[in-house]
Amino acid sequence: MTSEATPSTHERASVELFTHPTCIGCQEALTALRQLERADEIALLVTSLGTASGRARAEELGVTSVPTVRIGGDHRILLRKSDLDQVLADLRPTTGP
């Protein structure tokens, strides 16, 4: 009899948030995404365009506005609270059928 690892029922999404220190919407997005990170629902990487390396990464990926969320290869610019709400809804795991 062999033992096999049981696959995880929930895989954490990798999320990258592009921010800037003077961006008010960025702070709101960061706070909301940190809550999901603390709940172990996502793996969060924050990239600040306030640094040279952050600007270089944003340029490499074609990110031109903040706050922007990158999930996989998908970029979503968070222009309104409703945009952030939709991202959060998409990231939260669903329960049951």
Order of alpha helices (4+ residues) and beta strands (2+ residues): beta-alpha-beta-alpha-beta-beta-alpha
